[in-house]
Each structure stands twice: as structure tokens, then as C-alpha cells.
Amino acid sequence: MASVTSRVSKIKQPKGGYIKLQDFEEIRLNKQEELNENENIHGIIIGLAVDYLTRFLLNGDKREAFYISLMGANRAKKYIADSEIIAKRLLKKIKDLSDDSIISACKLVSFDVWKRSLIKALDAKRYSEINPDMNTIENIRIMVNRSLNFFEKYGPVVKYGFTFEGEKPEYNGYTISVNTGDGDYLTKDTLWDFKVTKKKPDKNDTLQVLMYWIMGQHSKKEMFMDIKKIGIFNPRQNVIYLMSISQISNEIINIIEKDVICYL
């Protein structure tokens, strides 16, 4: 059993990947503000903070936006004293894109790993060790604003943080081989994955977002039925990568269904 990202990392793909990045349309948005070169916390924490702050500012629901972090804090209570109380205090401080809000968000998302992987959580930095400097805070603020501007043009968001359980008992997007994983954003006709890396998406990233679409189709959930495109947005680079599902052959989709996700 594995998550989507864990499963992807173990798959030997053909050269260039099952779907090549060069086949995506690349759309470069106006950066306006440049990012600071140096940051002092892990890129995963930065990516989660950008993602969850964007979710919060899109709909105003902090608890929903930081839901996985709060669940992680609940699971961490055996190892971190008062973890749930700490998480709630941090959540209360998140109000906007002020320095204090961004610092609190970075500390709060450090609890995510407790929900996703206990083994990794035991080796991860604790919330008290996550202290973004001014360069990092400013970068997060710029990237969240870029994300909000992106959705003004390509939104609105229909759903975020979605999963792939079946609409009915006989349907299920998950399998024995891929039993966890949650997607980032759905707009009216596109499934979006956010990446906050300094490099272009690779074959694992393109496979991941296609797997999300396939799993959504197998779940038979109504929100996935009108999705005609898959996309990756990187607010660090302010670049969009977009592809129509119609460009992907049925042969490739069938291979991923059979050999990667392993539907029976």
C-alpha cells in the first residue's frame, strides 16, 4: 500500500515519462515581484504554507484549509506535549498575509507529516524549530499573491484538497497499490497540482497529476466528470503547464490504470 507520490517514485517510466512535459502548453505569467534568492526553511514547509494560505484566502475557512495539519497535530500528541492546543493557537494567529500569519502557518503545516507518515514525522523538525526569516516570509507572501492572481484568471476553484473514495460502494479511485493521496485544486474543467520548486516539473510530476485524473474518473464522483484538462501551476516560477486529456492516448491511460494504480 502506498500514497500516490510514493507509488510514482517507485515506477520505472519510459524515457521522458508516460506523458512528456514538452506536450504540455507552457504559459508564463508576469512575475511583477522577484523572489529573494535565499530561504531558511525546507521547501516542503514553504510549499504547504503557500498552498494552505491560498486555500484559506480563497474561501475564508482556516480550519478546512489547514485540516490535514490539525489532524497531524492530533496524531502527534503522543510525541509532542500539547500538540493539539499548540496547533489551535497557531491557527488562531493566521488572519491574512502579515508576517505573524505566515510564521504561524509555517509552524502549523509542520504537523502535516504526522498525518502522512509517522516514520518521517519522527525525524522531522518540530514546529518550534520552524522560524522563517524575512526573505522567506516575503517569498511566501509573493507566491500566495501569485496563486490568488492565478485563480482570478483560471478559476474559480470548485474544490480543493479532494480525495478519491467512490461515490458509491462499488466505485473507488483507490486500490491496494495506491490507497492514499489527495489532490490540490479543481476548477470547472481542470484538475490542478501545485508545485513550489525551483525546477521544471519532471516525469513524476506529470504522472502524478494524470493519476489524480484517472482516480477521479474511477471514483465516479460528479466533481470529476467534467474535468477535461490537467495542469500544474508553479507560483515560484509563475508558470502554468496545461494539457487536454484528449491529447493522451487511451493506451497510456490503460497502462497507468493496469500497471501503476493496479485496478483489477
VOFI-581201 format. One line per 3 residues: number of its first residue (from 1); for each residue x, y, z of N, C-alpha, C, O, CB. Coordinates in steps of 0.1 Angstrom, whole numbers, plus 5000, padded with zeros to 4 digits. Glycine has a CB too. Layout:
<sites>
NUM> X,Y,Z,X,Y,Z,X,Y,Z,X,Y,Z,X,Y,Z  ...
</sites>
This chain:
<sites>
1> 5008,4988,5000,5000,5000,5000,5009,5012,5000,5019,5013,5006,4990,5000,5012  5004,5023,4993,5013,5035,4992,5004,5047,4988,4993,5046,4984,5023,5033,4981  5010,5059,4990,5003,5071,4986,5006,5073,4971,5014,5065,4965,5008,5083,4994
4> 5000,5082,4965,5002,5085,4951,5017,5089,4948,5023,5083,4939,4993,5096,4946  5022,5098,4956,5036,5102,4954,5046,5091,4957,5056,5090,4950,5039,5114,4963  5043,5083,4967,5052,5071,4970,5052,5061,4958,5062,5056,4954,5048,5065,4983
7> 5040,5059,4953,5039,5049,4942,5046,5054,4930,5053,5047,4923,5024,5047,4939  5044,5067,4927,5051,5073,4915,5066,5072,4916,5072,5069,4906,5047,5088,4914  5071,5073,4928,5086,5073,4929,5092,5059,4927,5104,5058,4924,5090,5077,4943
10> 5083,5049,4927,5088,5035,4925,5085,5030,4911,5090,5019,4908,5081,5026,4935  5079,5038,4903,5075,5033,4889,5086,5036,4879,5091,5048,4879,5062,5040,4885  5091,5027,4872,5100,5029,4861,5093,5033,4848,5086,5024,4842,5109,5016,4859
13> 5094,5045,4845,5086,5050,4833,5095,5049,4821,5107,5048,4821,5082,5065,4835  5088,5050,4809,5096,5050,4797,5103,5064,4796,5100,5073,4803,5087,5049,4784  5113,5065,4787,5121,5077,4786,5113,5089,4784,5104,5089,4775,5132,5075,4775
16> 5114,5099,4792,5106,5111,4791,5093,5110,4799,5086,5121,4801,5103,5114,4777  5090,5098,4803,5077,5097,4811,5066,5092,4803,5066,5093,4791,5074,5110,4818  5055,5087,4810,5043,5083,4803,5037,5095,4795,5032,5094,4784,5033,5078,4812
19> 5037,5107,4801,5033,5119,4794,5045,5129,4796,5049,5132,4807,5020,5125,4799  5049,5135,4785,5061,5143,4785,5057,5158,4788,5047,5163,4783,5068,5142,4771  5066,5165,4795,5063,5179,4798,5063,5187,4785,5055,5197,4785,5074,5184,4807
22> 5070,5183,4775,5070,5191,4763,5057,5191,4756,5054,5199,4747,5081,5186,4753  5048,5181,4760,5035,5180,4754,5025,5189,4761,5014,5191,4756,5030,5166,4754  5029,5195,4772,5020,5205,4779,5022,5218,4773,5033,5222,4769,5024,5205,4795
25> 5012,5226,4773,5013,5240,4769,5019,5248,4781,5015,5247,4792,4999,5247,4766  5030,5255,4779,5037,5263,4789,5032,5277,4788,5034,5284,4778,5052,5262,4788  5027,5283,4799,5022,5296,4799,5029,5304,4810,5028,5300,4822,5006,5297,4802
28> 5037,5314,4807,5045,5322,4816,5037,5334,4820,5033,5342,4812,5059,5326,4811  5034,5336,4833,5027,5347,4838,5037,5358,4842,5049,5356,4844,5018,5343,4850  5032,5370,4843,5040,5382,4847,5044,5381,4861,5035,5381,4870,5033,5395,4844
31> 5057,5380,4864,5062,5378,4878,5060,5391,4886,5057,5389,4898,5076,5374,4878  5061,5403,4881,5060,5415,4888,5070,5416,4899,5080,5423,4897,5046,5417,4894  5069,5409,4910,5079,5410,4921,5088,5398,4920,5083,5386,4918,5072,5410,4935
34> 5101,5400,4921,5110,5389,4921,5112,5383,4935,5111,5390,4945,5124,5394,4916  5115,5370,4936,5117,5364,4949,5131,5366,4954,5140,5368,4946,5114,5349,4947  5132,5365,4967,5146,5366,4973,5153,5352,4970,5146,5342,4969,5145,5368,4988
37> 5166,5353,4968,5173,5341,4964,5174,5330,4975,5173,5318,4972,5187,5345,4960  5176,5335,4987,5178,5325,4998,5166,5324,5007,5159,5334,5010,5190,5329,5006  5163,5312,5012,5153,5309,5022,5158,5300,5033,5168,5293,5030,5140,5302,5015
40> 5153,5300,5044,5159,5293,5056,5151,5282,5061,5154,5276,5072,5162,5303,5067  5140,5278,5055,5132,5266,5059,5130,5257,5047,5132,5261,5036,5119,5270,5066  5127,5245,5050,5126,5234,5040,5115,5238,5029,5105,5243,5033,5123,5221,5046
43> 5118,5234,5017,5109,5237,5006,5095,5231,5008,5085,5236,5003,5115,5233,4993  5094,5219,5014,5081,5213,5016,5073,5221,5025,5061,5223,5023,5083,5199,5023  5079,5227,5036,5071,5236,5045,5067,5248,5038,5055,5253,5039,5080,5240,5057
46> 5075,5254,5029,5071,5266,5022,5060,5262,5012,5050,5270,5011,5084,5271,5013  5061,5251,5005,5050,5247,4996,5037,5245,5003,5027,5250,4998,5054,5234,4989  5037,5239,5014,5025,5237,5022,5019,5250,5027,5007,5252,5026,5027,5227,5034
49> 5027,5259,5032,5023,5272,5036,5016,5280,5025,5006,5286,5027,5034,5280,5043  5023,5280,5014,5017,5287,5002,5004,5281,4998,4994,5288,4996,5027,5286,4990  5003,5268,4997,4991,5261,4994,4979,5264,5003,4969,5268,4999,4993,5246,4993
52> 4982,5262,5016,4971,5263,5026,4967,5277,5028,4955,5280,5031,4975,5257,5039  4976,5287,5028,4973,5301,5029,4964,5305,5017,4955,5313,5018,4985,5310,5030  4968,5300,5005,4960,5303,4993,4945,5297,4995,4936,5305,4992,4966,5296,4981
55> 4944,5285,5000,4931,5279,5002,4923,5288,5012,4911,5291,5010,4932,5265,5008  4929,5292,5023,4923,5300,5033,4918,5313,5027,4906,5317,5030,4932,5302,5045  4926,5320,5020,4923,5333,5015,4913,5332,5003,4906,5342,5000,4935,5340,5010
58> 4911,5320,4997,4901,5319,4987,4887,5317,4993,4878,5322,4987,4904,5306,4978  4886,5311,5004,4872,5308,5010,4870,5312,5024,4859,5312,5029,4869,5294,5008  4881,5317,5031,4880,5322,5044,4878,5312,5055,4876,5315,5067,4868,5331,5045
61> 4879,5299,5052,4878,5288,5062,4891,5283,5066,4897,5274,5059,4869,5277,5057  4897,5288,5077,4910,5283,5082,4910,5269,5085,4920,5261,5082,4914,5292,5094  4900,5264,5092,4900,5250,5097,4900,5241,5085,4907,5230,5086,4888,5248,5106
64> 4893,5244,5075,4892,5235,5063,4906,5236,5056,4911,5225,5051,4881,5239,5054  4911,5248,5054,4924,5249,5047,4935,5242,5054,4944,5236,5047,4927,5264,5046  4936,5242,5067,4947,5236,5074,4942,5223,5081,4948,5218,5091,4952,5245,5085
67> 4932,5216,5075,4926,5204,5081,4937,5193,5083,4937,5187,5094,4915,5199,5071  4945,5191,5073,4955,5180,5075,4965,5183,5086,4969,5174,5093,4962,5177,5061  4969,5196,5087,4978,5200,5097,4972,5197,5111,4978,5192,5120,4982,5214,5096
70> 4959,5200,5112,4952,5198,5125,4951,5183,5128,4952,5179,5140,4938,5205,5125  4948,5175,5118,4948,5161,5120,4961,5156,5124,4962,5147,5133,4943,5154,5108  4972,5161,5118,4985,5157,5122,4989,5161,5136,4995,5153,5143,4995,5164,5113
73> 4984,5172,5141,4986,5176,5154,4979,5167,5164,4985,5164,5175,4982,5191,5157  4968,5162,5160,4961,5152,5169,4969,5139,5170,4969,5134,5181,4947,5149,5163  4975,5135,5159,4982,5122,5159,4996,5124,5166,5002,5115,5171,4985,5117,5145
76> 5001,5137,5167,5014,5139,5173,5013,5140,5188,5024,5141,5194,5019,5152,5167  5002,5140,5194,5000,5143,5208,5007,5132,5217,5010,5135,5228,4986,5143,5212  5010,5120,5211,5017,5110,5219,5032,5114,5220,5039,5108,5228,5015,5097,5213
79> 5037,5122,5211,5051,5125,5210,5054,5140,5213,5065,5143,5217,5056,5122,5196  5045,5149,5211,5047,5163,5214,5036,5168,5224,5024,5167,5221,5046,5172,5200  5041,5172,5235,5031,5177,5246,5023,5188,5241,5028,5198,5235,5039,5181,5258
82> 5010,5187,5243,5000,5198,5240,5000,5201,5225,4997,5213,5221,5003,5210,5248  5003,5192,5216,5003,5195,5202,4990,5200,5196,4990,5209,5188,5007,5182,5194  4979,5195,5201,4966,5200,5196,4963,5214,5201,4959,5223,5193,4955,5191,5201
85> 4967,5217,5213,4965,5231,5218,4974,5241,5210,4970,5252,5207,4968,5231,5233  4986,5236,5208,4996,5245,5201,4991,5247,5187,4991,5259,5182,5010,5238,5200  4986,5237,5180,4981,5239,5166,4969,5248,5166,4968,5256,5157,4976,5225,5161
88> 4960,5247,5176,4948,5256,5176,4953,5271,5178,4947,5280,5173,4939,5252,5187  4963,5273,5187,4968,5286,5189,4974,5292,5177,4972,5304,5173,4978,5286,5201  4982,5283,5169,4988,5288,5157,4977,5291,5147,4978,5301,5139,4997,5277,5151
91> 4967,5283,5146,4956,5286,5136,4949,5299,5139,4946,5306,5130,4946,5274,5137  4947,5302,5152,4941,5314,5156,4948,5327,5151,4943,5337,5148,4939,5315,5171  4962,5325,5150,4970,5337,5147,4970,5339,5131,4975,5350,5127,4984,5334,5151
94> 4965,5330,5124,4965,5331,5109,4953,5339,5105,4942,5335,5106,4965,5317,5102  4955,5351,5100,4944,5360,5097,4946,5366,5082,4935,5369,5076,4944,5371,5107  4958,5367,5077,4960,5374,5064,4974,5370,5060,4978,5359,5062,4958,5389,5066
97> 4981,5379,5053,4994,5377,5049,5004,5385,5056,5015,5388,5051,4996,5379,5034  5001,5388,5069,5011,5395,5077,5022,5386,5081,5021,5374,5079,5003,5401,5090  5033,5391,5086,5044,5383,5090,5040,5373,5100,5044,5361,5099,5055,5392,5096
100> 5032,5377,5110,5028,5367,5121,5020,5356,5115,5021,5345,5120,5021,5375,5132  5011,5359,5106,5002,5349,5100,5011,5339,5092,5008,5327,5093,4992,5355,5091  5020,5344,5085,5029,5335,5077,5038,5326,5086,5039,5314,5083,5037,5343,5067
103> 5043,5332,5096,5052,5324,5105,5043,5313,5112,5047,5302,5113,5058,5333,5116  5031,5317,5116,5022,5307,5123,5018,5296,5113,5017,5284,5117,5009,5314,5128  5016,5300,5100,5012,5290,5090,5024,5280,5088,5022,5268,5087,5009,5296,5077
106> 5036,5285,5087,5048,5276,5086,5049,5266,5097,5052,5255,5095,5060,5285,5084  5047,5271,5109,5048,5263,5121,5037,5252,5121,5039,5241,5124,5048,5271,5134  5025,5257,5117,5013,5248,5118,5015,5237,5107,5011,5225,5110,5000,5255,5115
109> 5019,5240,5095,5020,5229,5085,5031,5219,5088,5031,5208,5082,5022,5236,5071  5039,5222,5098,5049,5212,5101,5043,5200,5107,5049,5189,5108,5060,5218,5111  5030,5201,5112,5023,5189,5117,5017,5180,5106,5013,5169,5109,5012,5194,5126
112> 5017,5185,5094,5012,5177,5083,5018,5163,5082,5011,5153,5080,5015,5184,5070  5031,5162,5084,5039,5150,5083,5034,5139,5093,5035,5127,5090,5053,5152,5085  5028,5143,5104,5023,5134,5114,5011,5127,5109,5008,5115,5113,5020,5141,5127
115> 5003,5133,5100,4992,5127,5093,4996,5118,5082,4990,5107,5080,4982,5137,5088  5006,5121,5075,5010,5114,5063,5020,5103,5065,5019,5092,5058,5016,5124,5053  5029,5104,5074,5040,5094,5076,5046,5095,5090,5054,5104,5093,5050,5095,5065
118> 5043,5086,5099,5048,5086,5112,5064,5084,5112,5071,5091,5120,5042,5075,5121  5069,5076,5103,5083,5073,5102,5090,5086,5099,5100,5090,5105,5086,5063,5092  5085,5094,5089,5091,5106,5085,5089,5117,5096,5098,5125,5099,5086,5112,5072
121> 5078,5116,5103,5075,5126,5113,5085,5126,5125,5089,5136,5130,5061,5124,5119  5089,5114,5128,5098,5112,5140,5112,5119,5137,5119,5122,5147,5100,5097,5143  5115,5120,5124,5128,5126,5121,5127,5141,5117,5137,5147,5114,5135,5118,5110
124> 5114,5145,5115,5112,5159,5110,5114,5169,5121,5114,5166,5133,5098,5160,5104  5117,5182,5117,5118,5193,5126,5105,5196,5133,5095,5195,5126,5124,5205,5119  5105,5199,5145,5093,5202,5153,5089,5217,5150,5097,5225,5145,5096,5201,5168
127> 5077,5220,5153,5072,5233,5150,5080,5245,5156,5082,5255,5149,5057,5235,5155  5086,5242,5167,5094,5253,5174,5107,5256,5167,5113,5266,5169,5097,5248,5188  5111,5246,5158,5123,5248,5150,5121,5255,5137,5130,5259,5130,5130,5235,5148
130> 5108,5257,5133,5105,5263,5120,5103,5278,5123,5093,5283,5128,5091,5257,5115  5113,5286,5119,5114,5300,5121,5118,5307,5108,5130,5311,5107,5123,5304,5133  5109,5310,5099,5112,5316,5086,5118,5330,5089,5113,5338,5097,5100,5317,5077
133> 5128,5334,5081,5134,5347,5082,5126,5356,5072,5117,5352,5066,5149,5347,5078  5130,5369,5072,5122,5379,5064,5122,5376,5049,5112,5378,5043,5128,5393,5067  5134,5371,5044,5134,5367,5030,5124,5356,5027,5117,5357,5017,5148,5362,5026
136> 5123,5346,5036,5114,5335,5034,5099,5340,5035,5091,5336,5027,5117,5324,5044  5097,5348,5045,5083,5353,5047,5079,5361,5035,5067,5359,5030,5083,5362,5059  5087,5369,5030,5084,5377,5018,5081,5369,5006,5072,5371,4998,5095,5388,5015
139> 5089,5358,5004,5088,5349,4993,5074,5342,4994,5067,5341,4984,5099,5339,4992  5070,5338,5005,5058,5331,5007,5046,5340,5004,5037,5337,4997,5056,5325,5022  5047,5353,5009,5037,5363,5006,5035,5365,4991,5024,5366,4986,5040,5376,5013
142> 5047,5366,4984,5046,5369,4969,5040,5357,4962,5032,5358,4953,5060,5371,4964  5044,5344,4966,5038,5332,4960,5023,5330,4962,5016,5326,4954,5046,5320,4964  5019,5334,4974,5004,5333,4977,4997,5343,4968,4986,5340,4963,5001,5335,4992
145> 5002,5355,4967,4996,5365,4959,4996,5361,4944,4986,5363,4937,5003,5379,4960  5006,5355,4940,5007,5349,4926,4996,5339,4924,4989,5338,4914,5021,5344,4923  4994,5330,4934,4984,5320,4934,4970,5326,4933,4962,5321,4926,4985,5310,4946
148> 4967,5336,4941,4954,5342,4941,4952,5349,4928,4941,5348,4922,4953,5353,4952  4962,5355,4922,4961,5361,4909,4958,5351,4898,4951,5353,4889,4973,5370,4905  4965,5340,4899,4963,5328,4890,4949,5324,4890,4943,5322,4879,4972,5317,4894
151> 4943,5322,4902,4929,5317,4902,4919,5328,4898,4908,5325,4894,4926,5313,4916  4923,5341,4899,4914,5351,4893,4912,5349,4878,4901,5352,4873,4920,5365,4896  4922,5344,4872,4922,5342,4857,4917,5328,4853,4909,5327,4844,4935,5344,4851
154> 4921,5318,4861,4919,5304,4857,4908,5297,4866,4905,5286,4864,4931,5296,4857  4903,5304,4876,4893,5299,4885,4879,5301,4880,4877,5304,4868,4895,5305,4899  4869,5301,4889,4871,5299,4903,4874,5285,4907,4872,5275,4899,4859,5304,4911
157> 4878,5283,4920,4881,5270,4925,4867,5263,4929,4859,5269,4936,4890,5270,4937  4865,5251,4924,4853,5243,4927,4855,5235,4939,4846,5233,4948,4849,5234,4915  4868,5229,4941,4871,5221,4952,4886,5221,4954,4893,5221,4944,4865,5206,4950
160> 4890,5220,4967,4904,5218,4969,4906,5207,4980,4897,5204,4988,4911,5231,4974  4918,5201,4980,4920,5190,4990,4911,5178,4988,4907,5172,4998,4919,5196,5004  4909,5175,4976,4899,5164,4973,4905,5150,4974,4917,5149,4971,4893,5166,4959
163> 4897,5140,4977,4902,5126,4977,4894,5118,4967,4885,5123,4960,4900,5121,4992  4897,5105,4967,4892,5097,4956,4883,5084,4960,4883,5074,4953,4903,5092,4947  4877,5085,4972,4868,5074,4976,4857,5074,4966,4854,5084,4959,4863,5076,4990
166> 4851,5062,4965,4840,5061,4955,4827,5068,4958,4824,5070,4970,4837,5046,4953  4820,5073,4948,4807,5079,4950,4797,5069,4956,4788,5072,4964,4802,5085,4937  4799,5056,4952,4791,5045,4957,4800,5034,4961,4812,5034,4957,4780,5040,4946
169> 4795,5024,4969,4804,5014,4974,4811,5006,4963,4822,5001,4965,4796,5004,4982  4805,5005,4951,4811,4997,4940,4821,5005,4933,4828,4999,4924,4800,4992,4931  4823,5017,4936,4833,5026,4929,4844,5030,4939,4841,5032,4951,4826,5038,4922
172> 4856,5030,4934,4867,5035,4943,4879,5039,4934,4883,5031,4926,4871,5024,4953  4884,5051,4936,4896,5056,4929,4908,5050,4935,4918,5049,4928,4897,5070,4930  4908,5045,4947,4920,5039,4954,4920,5024,4951,4910,5018,4947,4920,5042,4969
175> 4932,5019,4953,4934,5004,4951,4943,4999,4962,4947,5007,4971,4940,5001,4937  4946,4986,4962,4955,4981,4972,4969,4987,4970,4976,4989,4980,4956,4965,4971  4973,4990,4958,4986,4996,4955,4987,5011,4958,4998,5015,4961,4990,4993,4940
178> 4976,5018,4956,4976,5032,4958,4963,5035,4967,4952,5036,4962,4975,5041,4945  4966,5036,4980,4954,5036,4989,4953,5050,4996,4943,5052,5004,4956,5026,5000  4962,5059,4994,4960,5073,4999,4965,5083,4989,4972,5080,4979,4968,5075,5012
181> 4962,5096,4991,4966,5106,4982,4955,5116,4981,4943,5112,4979,4970,5101,4968  4958,5129,4981,4948,5139,4979,4953,5150,4969,4964,5153,4969,4944,5146,4993  4943,5154,4961,4947,5164,4950,4946,5178,4956,4941,5181,4967,4938,5162,4938
184> 4951,5188,4948,4952,5202,4952,4939,5210,4949,4932,5213,4958,4964,5208,4946  4937,5212,4936,4926,5221,4932,4918,5216,4920,4924,5211,4911,4931,5235,4930  4905,5218,4920,4897,5216,4908,4890,5229,4905,4885,5236,4913,4886,5205,4911
187> 4891,5233,4892,4883,5244,4887,4872,5237,4878,4871,5225,4878,4892,5254,4878  4865,5245,4870,4854,5239,4863,4857,5227,4854,4850,5217,4854,4847,5250,4855  4868,5229,4847,4872,5218,4837,4886,5213,4839,4891,5206,4830,4870,5223,4823
190> 4893,5217,4849,4908,5214,4850,4911,5209,4864,4906,5215,4874,4916,5226,4847  4919,5199,4865,4925,5194,4878,4939,5199,4879,4947,5197,4870,4925,5178,4878  4942,5207,4889,4954,5214,4891,4963,5208,4902,4957,5205,4913,4952,5229,4894
193> 4976,5207,4900,4985,5203,4910,4995,5215,4912,4999,5221,4902,4993,5190,4907  4997,5219,4925,5007,5230,4927,5020,5224,4930,5022,5214,4938,5001,5238,4939  5031,5230,4925,5045,5227,4928,5052,5240,4930,5051,5250,4923,5051,5219,4916
196> 5059,5240,4941,5066,5253,4945,5081,5250,4945,5088,5254,4955,5061,5258,4959  5086,5244,4934,5100,5241,4933,5107,5250,4924,5101,5258,4917,5102,5226,4928  5121,5250,4924,5129,5259,4916,5131,5253,4902,5136,5260,4893,5142,5262,4923
199> 5127,5240,4900,5129,5234,4887,5116,5231,4880,5105,5232,4886,5137,5221,4889  5117,5228,4867,5105,5225,4860,5099,5211,4865,5107,5203,4871,5108,5224,4845  5087,5209,4862,5081,5196,4866,5088,5185,4858,5093,5187,4847,5066,5195,4862
202> 5089,5173,4865,5096,5162,4858,5085,5151,4855,5073,5153,4857,5107,5156,4867  5090,5139,4851,5080,5129,4847,5072,5124,4858,5061,5119,4856,5088,5117,4840  5078,5124,4870,5070,5120,4882,5058,5130,4885,5047,5126,4889,5079,5119,4895
205> 5061,5143,4883,5050,5153,4885,5039,5151,4875,5027,5152,4878,5056,5167,4884  5043,5149,4862,5032,5147,4852,5024,5134,4854,5012,5134,4851,5039,5148,4838  5031,5124,4858,5024,5111,4861,5015,5113,4873,5003,5108,4873,5034,5100,4864
208> 5019,5120,4883,5011,5122,4895,4998,5129,4891,4987,5125,4896,5019,5131,4905  4998,5140,4884,4986,5147,4881,4977,5139,4872,4965,5140,4873,4989,5161,4874  4982,5131,4863,4974,5122,4854,4968,5111,4863,4956,5108,4861,4982,5116,4843
211> 4975,5106,4873,4969,5096,4882,4957,5102,4889,4947,5095,4891,4980,5091,4891  4958,5114,4894,4947,5120,4901,4935,5121,4892,4924,5118,4896,4951,5135,4905  4937,5124,4879,4925,5125,4870,4919,5111,4868,4907,5109,4869,4929,5130,4856
214> 4928,5101,4866,4923,5087,4864,4916,5082,4877,4905,5076,4876,4935,5077,4861  4921,5085,4888,4915,5080,4901,4902,5087,4903,4892,5082,4908,4924,5083,4913  4901,5100,4899,4888,5107,4900,4878,5101,4891,4866,5100,4895,4890,5122,4896
217> 4882,5097,4879,4872,5090,4870,4867,5077,4876,4855,5074,4875,4878,5088,4856  4876,5070,4882,4872,5057,4888,4863,5059,4900,4855,5050,4904,4884,5049,4891  4865,5070,4907,4856,5072,4919,4842,5075,4915,4833,5073,4923,4862,5084,4927
220> 4840,5080,4902,4826,5083,4897,4820,5095,4905,4808,5098,4903,4817,5072,4898  4829,5103,4912,4823,5115,4918,4820,5125,4908,4827,5127,4898,4834,5121,4929  4809,5132,4910,4804,5141,4900,4814,5152,4897,4815,5157,4885,4791,5147,4904
223> 4821,5157,4907,4830,5168,4905,4841,5165,4895,4848,5175,4890,4836,5172,4918  4844,5152,4893,4855,5149,4883,4850,5147,4869,4858,5146,4860,4862,5137,4888  4837,5146,4867,4831,5141,4854,4833,5152,4843,4833,5148,4831,4817,5138,4856
226> 4834,5165,4846,4836,5175,4836,4850,5180,4835,4853,5189,4828,4827,5187,4839  4859,5173,4841,4873,5176,4840,4879,5172,4827,4880,5160,4824,4882,5170,4852  4883,5181,4819,4888,5179,4805,4903,5181,4804,4909,5178,4794,4881,5187,4795
229> 4909,5188,4814,4924,5191,4813,4931,5189,4827,4924,5189,4837,4925,5206,4809  4944,5187,4826,4952,5186,4838,4962,5197,4837,4967,5200,4826,4959,5172,4839  4966,5202,4849,4975,5214,4848,4984,5214,4861,4980,5209,4871,4968,5227,4847
232> 4996,5219,4859,5005,5221,4870,5008,5236,4871,5011,5242,4861,5018,5213,4868  5006,5242,4883,5010,5256,4884,5021,5257,4895,5020,5252,4905,4997,5264,4889  5031,5265,4891,5042,5267,4900,5043,5282,4903,5048,5290,4895,5056,5262,4894
235> 5038,5286,4915,5039,5300,4918,5053,5306,4921,5055,5318,4921,5030,5303,4931  5062,5297,4923,5076,5302,4925,5081,5307,4911,5087,5318,4910,5085,5291,4930  5079,5299,4901,5083,5303,4887,5072,5312,4880,5075,5319,4870,5085,5291,4879
238> 5060,5311,4886,5048,5318,4880,5046,5313,4866,5044,5320,4856,5050,5333,4880  5046,5299,4865,5044,5293,4852,5034,5282,4853,5032,5275,4863,5058,5286,4847  5025,5281,4842,5015,5271,4841,5019,5261,4831,5024,5264,4820,5001,5278,4837
241> 5016,5248,4833,5017,5237,4824,5004,5231,4822,4998,5226,4832,5029,5227,4828  4998,5231,4810,4984,5227,4808,4983,5217,4797,4989,5219,4786,4976,5239,4806  4975,5207,4799,4973,5197,4788,4958,5192,4788,4952,5190,4799,4982,5185,4790
244> 4953,5190,4776,4940,5184,4775,4941,5169,4776,4950,5163,4770,4933,5189,4761  4931,5163,4783,4931,5149,4784,4929,5142,4770,4934,5131,4768,4919,5144,4793  4923,5149,4761,4921,5143,4747,4935,5141,4740,4935,5134,4730,4913,5153,4739
247> 4945,5148,4745,4959,5146,4739,4965,5133,4743,4975,5129,4737,4967,5158,4743  4960,5127,4754,4966,5115,4759,4959,5102,4754,4947,5101,4754,4965,5115,4775  4967,5093,4749,4962,5081,4742,4955,5072,4753,4959,5072,4764,4973,5074,4735
250> 4945,5065,4748,4938,5055,4757,4948,5044,4761,4947,5039,4772,4926,5049,4749  4958,5042,4752,4968,5031,4756,4976,5035,4768,4978,5027,4777,4978,5029,4744  4980,5048,4769,4988,5053,4780,4979,5052,4793,4983,5048,4803,4993,5067,4778
253> 4967,5057,4792,4958,5057,4803,4955,5042,4808,4955,5040,4820,4944,5063,4799  4954,5033,4799,4951,5019,4802,4964,5013,4809,4962,5005,4819,4948,5011,4790  4976,5017,4805,4988,5012,4811,4989,5017,4826,4992,5009,4835,5000,5016,4803
256> 4986,5029,4828,4987,5035,4841,4976,5029,4850,4979,5026,4862,4985,5050,4841  4964,5027,4845,4954,5020,4852,4958,5006,4857,4956,5002,4868,4940,5019,4844  4964,4999,4848,4967,4985,4850,4980,4983,4858,4981,4975,4867,4968,4977,4837
259> 4991,4990,4854,5004,4987,4859,5009,4997,4870,5018,4994,4878,5014,4988,4848  5002,5009,4871,5007,5018,4881,4997,5019,4893,5000,5016,4904,5008,5032,4875  4984,5021,4890,4974,5022,4900,4969,5008,4904,4964,5005,4915,4962,5031,4896
262> 4969,4999,4894,4966,4985,4896,4951,4982,4899,4948,4976,4909,4974,4979,4907  4942,4988,4890,4928,4984,4891,4926,4970,4886,4933,4965,4877,4919,4994,4883  4918,4962,4893,4915,4948,4889,4906,4948,4877,4903,4936,4872,4909,4941,4901
</sites>
